[in-house]
């Protein structure tokens, strides 16, 4: 498995969880459970991805700027998650912010898959892509425990 395949698995989970989250209503157990799962998935993914992909990308001139841009988007996502944590589940602004989170995360994932992966694929050899996948998966497990 390459780093890109490992990341796509998490991307698919994120898309599914966010789709379910924006369909929830009010202050419900379902909304609370899904939000906790979304928050954990996004936080673990961002931390593991930065360590396994973006730090190595920053070592190459060709990929440095794209890696920095992606890390900045992670911070934007973190800010929206924090806003959601501080907003009552029954507030109309909660769902509006959740939709905004879904839009930004989806944009970020699409950009990674369509631009970042192709660029990184040109600077990393096959063995490195597999090694980075191992690093990513180990970091995901560490963050989840």
PyMOL commands that set and color helices and strands:
alter all, ss='L'
color gray80, all
select helices_A, chain A and resi 3-21+29-58+61-86+92-123+126-144
alter helices_A, ss='H'
color red, helices_A
deselect
rebuild
show_as cartoon
